[in-house]
């Protein structure tokens, strides 16, 4: 393992909660209520699905919280996979995680350029240039140091939460409650025969969309070595943050359902904007655009913290350039940050960007599967290892989320076999790369030992 300046331990529970919020809450919550209304056709089912998604994510959070408290090291899922399955599988998981993170940054930067174009029409003519500009701004801010990054995370998360609560309060006090009447949308779960193939397909798709909107609750694990009390703070941040996000999602959906009749909601492509126009006639639509922009910026900020820590951990283990493990005096792995930002910029300018994002969407499920499996493996193989936090309801709760992720993975493979094939080739391609890097590392170690 390469010895470098240690990461700075200055992060507390407040940052962890902000990291979960910033890495999870996105534009999906502003769009999905309409999609779910069209798919489910029943307001009670819509709220139930958001609750189920939150409960499922919470079960995943308690499983990962055990690993985070047990192995408080930078690198996220890479650390757990390496400990449970060995360096080779850990290498594959780590690179998959980094690719997914870089693709997320690129996607979010391009999305932010669309919202900036709405607020500033002149920017709409050069979306890629605006996306690169956004990427440069966040890279510079994080280059300055961890204190800047942590402060920015708190500021953005609080801003998103306050703006969303303004919209929620407006829904409850601004206009009368909407009439609940009207037929359920055609081909929705409410109109299809119970347990028919059509109904099951609709329900599975709706539930998957909800679960995807909760992705990000694990964000603090990448910053484990920078937490002041990781064995205590990380479980509280991951679990508490998941509960916070779930509560917000449910409240937002109840608020939207209070204002928009179900048929209107089902036909809406951006329900939050439609609600804002009713409850906040002056500036309501602009508020939703600003909320959408800030949530995307929040995602860029959180992922820009996560991605360099993955490269740092891989580089520190000698499986990438050792420079990636270098940490500045301000606590930033600057080389790893620069490589991650350049990778995101390349994706933004790439003509195959959409395909790369689709592949990343398949790869990210590997992270969940590897982590939940690691809980079982390490419980069996290392029963005496200290575990400051133990997953509630183990093994049943962990088995539920593991089986759920495997099922989602199978659905993703069936729906997008091309992207799944590319993802599989990429994973197989990790094998020769890993062996080459391992031999190079062994040769370098032997050379150092041979020196007088």
N, C-alpha and C positions, 0 to 999 in steps of 0.2 A: 504494500500500500504506500502510495506517495505521501510524504509528509509535507504539509503546506500550512500557511497561516490558518488558524481555526476560524470557523464562522462565528459571528457575533451573537451572543445570547442576550437579547434585549426584548424578545417578543412575549407578551402575556396573553391572558384569556381574551381580552378585548380585541386584539389583532386576530386571534384564531376565529372568533365569531364573525368578524368583518371579512375574513378570508373565505369562510364558508358562504357567507351571504354574497360576496362579490363574485365568487367562482361558480355560483349556482343560479342565482336569479338573473334571468335574461329575457329576451323579447318573446320567448315561448309563452310565458304567462300572460302576455298581452294579446297573443294570437290564438292560443289553443282553446280558450273557452268556446269560441265559435265552432272550431273543428269538432270538439267533443259534443256540442249541442247537436250538430248535424249527424254525428255518429251514434249517439246514445238516445237522443229524443226525449230525455226526461231530466228535469232539473235535479231531482234527488240522486239520480245516477251520476250526474256530473260531479256533484259535491262528494259523493261516495268514492268515486275514482280518484279524486285528488287526495282524499284521506287515505285510501289504500296505497297510493303511490308514496305518500309520506311515511306510512307505517313500514312499507317494504324498504324504503331508503333508511329508515331508522334501524331496522334489523341489520342491514348492511353496515351501518355506522357503528353499531356495537361490536360487530366482528372485527372491523378494521381498527377500531379504538384499542382492542386488545393488542394487535400487532404494533400499533403506534407507540403504546406505552411500554411494550416489551422491547422494541427495537427503535429507540428514538434517534434515528440517523437520517441525514439528508438523502434524498433520492426517491422517496415515495415507494411505489410498488416494486421497483427494482430491488430494493433492500429486502423486502419480504420474500420475493421469488428466489433471490440468491440464497438466502438462509434456508429456505424450505426445500428447494429443488436443485441447488448447485449453481455454479457460476455461469454455465452455458445457458440454461433456461432463464436465469436472471438477466443475462445479456440480452436475450430476445425480448423479454418483457420491458427492459429498460429502453431499448431502442424503439420498440412499438409505442411506448409511452411518450418518448420525445417526439416522434413523428406526429403522433396525435396532437400533442401540445402545440407544435409549430403550425400544423394545419389549422388548429383552432385560432391561433393568433392571426394568421393570414385571413381566414374567413371572417373573423370579427372585425379586422381592420377594413376589409372591403365593405362589410355591412355598415360600419360607421360612416364610410364615405357616402353611402346612399342617404343616410339621415342628415348628414351635413349638407348634402345637395338639396334636401328639402328646405332646410333652414336658410341656406345660402345658395340660391339657384346658380350662381356663377361657378360653383364648385362641381356641379353635376356634369360638366363637360370633361372633367379629368378625374374619374373615380379612382384609377390606379395611383395617380400622383398623390391624391388626397390620402389614400390608404397608406402609402409609403411615408407620407408626412406624419400621420398619426403614429405609425410604428417608430419613426425616428424620435418623436417627442417622448414616448414611453421608454425607449432605450436610454435616452439621455437622462431622464429622471431617475431610472433605476441605476444607471451608471454612477450617480452621485453617492449612493450608499443605501444601506438597509433602512436607516432612519427615515430617509425620504420616501422609500418604497412603502414602509409600514404606515407612515402618516397619510400617504396618498390612498392607501387601501381603506383606512378608516374613514377618510373624508368622502370618498366616492360611495362607499357602502351606506353611510349615514344619509347622504344626499338622495340616493335611490330610494331608501326606505321612507324618507320624509315626503318625497314627491308622490310615491305610491299611496301613502296614507292620505294625502290631500285629495287624491282621486277617490279613495274609498269613503272618506268622510262626505265628500260631495254626493256620492251615490245614496247615502243614508239620510242626508238633510236637504239636498238640493232639489230633488224632484219627488213626486209621489211614486209609490211602488207601482210597477207595471202589472197589467192584467196577466194572469197566468194562462188564460185560455189560448186556444189554437191547436190545430192538429200537430202531431209529432211529424218530423220530416220523414219523407219516404225512404225506405231501406235503412232506417235507423234501428237500433237494438229494440226500441220500444214497439216497433211495428212488425218485426220479424218473429217467426215462431220460436218459442222458447227452446234453447239448446240445439237449434238448427245450425247447419254448417255456416250459413250466412251470418247468423247472429254471433256465433263464436268468432268468426273472422273479424267482424266489426269490433267486438269487445276486445279481442287481443290487440288489434291495431291501436285502439283508443288507449288501452292500458300501457302499451309500449311508448306511445307519445308522451303520456304523463310521466312515466319513469325516466325518459330521456330529459324531461324538463327539470328533474331533480338531480341530474348528473352534476357533480362538482362539490358535493358535501364533504368529500375527503381532502379538499385542498390543503388544509394545514399540515398534512403529513410530510409534505415536501420541505417544510421549514422546521422540522423536528429539532435539528441541532441549534436552531436559533431561538428556541423556546426556553424561557427561564426555568420552568418546572415541567418538562415534557411529560413525565409520568402522570401528572395531575391535570395539566392544562390541556393536553391533546384530547383525551377522552371527553372532557367537558366541552371543548370547542366543537369537536366533530358531532357529538350527540346533541348538545345544546343548539348548535347552529342548524342542524337538521330539523329539530323541533320548531325553531324560529321560522325557517323557510316554509315548512309545512303549514304553520299557522297563518302566515302571510298569504300563501297560495289559496287556502280555503276561504279566508276572509275576502280576498279579491273576487273570487268566483261567486260568493254569496252576494257581494255588492253588485257585480255585473248582472246577475240573475234578477236582482231586485229592480233594476232599471229597464232592462231589455226583455220583452216577451220572448219566449223560447223560439218561435219561428223566425223572429227578427235576428236573434242571436245566432241561430243556425246558418243564416244567410250572410252573416258578417265575416269579412276576412280579417278585420282588425277591430274586434269588439271594444277594446279599450278606447280607441279613438271615437267610435260611435257613442259610447257612454260619456266621454268627456264633452262632446258637443252638446249633450243634453244637460249635464249637471254643471258644466262650466262654459256657458255660451261664449264668453270672452276669453280667448286664449286656451280653450280646452284642447283643441286639436294640436296646437303648438306644444302644450304641456306633455302630451303623449309622445310626440316626436322627441322632445328633450329627454323624457324618461327612457325611451327606446335607445337613444344615443348614449346616455350615461350608463345604462346597463351593459351595452356592448363595450364601452370603454372600461367598465369595471371588469369584464371578462378578459380583455386584453391585459389589464394591469395584473390581475391574479395569475394568469397563465405566463406572463412575462417573469413573474417570480418563480413559478414552478419549473419551467423548462430548463433554465440554467442549472438548477439544483440536481436535475437528472444527469446532465452531462458532467457535473462536478463529481457525483458519486461514481459514475462509470470511469471517468478519467483518473480518479483517485485510486481505483482498483487496477490501473494499468491497462484498461481495455479501450482507451482512447488517448488522445494527446494529453500528456501530463499538465500542459498549460491550462486545460479546462478546469483543473482542480485549484488553480491559483485564486486566492481571495484578496481583494483590495483592502486597504486600511479601513474603508468604510463598510466592509462586510459584504461586498458584491463580488461574485465570481464573474469578473468582467469578460474574460475570454469566452466562457460558456454563454454569457449573455449576448456577446457579439455574434457568435456562431448561430445561436437560436434566432436572433433578429435577422441575420442575413438569410437564413433558411426560410423564414417567413416572407421576407422580401422577394426571394426567388419564386416562391409559390404565388405571390400576388401577381408577378409579372408573367407567370407561366400560362401557356395556353391550355394546359391539362389540369388546371387547378381543381375543377369540379370532380374529376376522377380521383385525384389525390384525397380530397375531402371524403369522398365516398369510401375509399379504402380505409382511411383513418376511422370512419364510423364503424367499420367491422373490427378493426384492431382494438378499439378501446374496450370492447367486451372482454378481451383477453385479460385486461388488467383486473377486472372484477373477479373473473374465474380464478386467476392465479392467487389473488389475495384470500378469497374464501377457502380455497383448497389449502393454502398455506396454514390457515388456522388449524385445520384438521391434522395436517402433517406435523406441525410443531407441537401440538398438544400430545400427539402420540410419541414423537421422537425425543422431545425435550420436556418431559413433565415437570422436572425440577427447576427449570429456568424461571426466575422471578417474573411474575406477571402482575404489575401494579393494578391493572384492570383486567377483569375477565368478562368475556362476552356473555351478556345476559341470555339465558335460555339455551346455551350451548348444550348439545350439538344440534338441537332441533331448529333454532332460529338461523344458524349458519347454513344448515342443510337447505332450508327454504330459499334463502337468497342465492345459494349456489345453483340449485336446480332451476330457479327462475332465470338466472343469467345464461345458463346452458340452453334453456329453451329459447330465449331471445336471440342467442347466437345462431341457433338452427334456423329460426325464422329469417334472420338477416341473410344467411347463406342462400336460402331458398329464394328470397326476394331479389337479391342482387348477386347472382353467381359470378359475374365477371369481376366485381370488386373483391369478392371473397377469394377467388382464384389468385388475383394479384396479391392479396394479403397473405395467402398461403405461401406463394413463391417468395415473398419478402421474408417470411419467417424461416423458410428453408435456407434462404440465402444468408441468414445470420450464422449458420453452422460453419461454413468455411471461413468466414470473416472472424468468427470467434476463435477458431483454432489457430489462424494466422496471428492474431493479436496475442493469444496466449503463448505461442512459441516465441514471439518477439519479446514478450515480457519475461519469459523464463531465461532467454538468452541474455537479456540485459541484467537480470538479477545475478546470473552465473558470472558475468563479466565483472560486476561489482565485487563479488566475493573473491574473485581471483586476483584483484588488485592488492599489492602489498600494503 
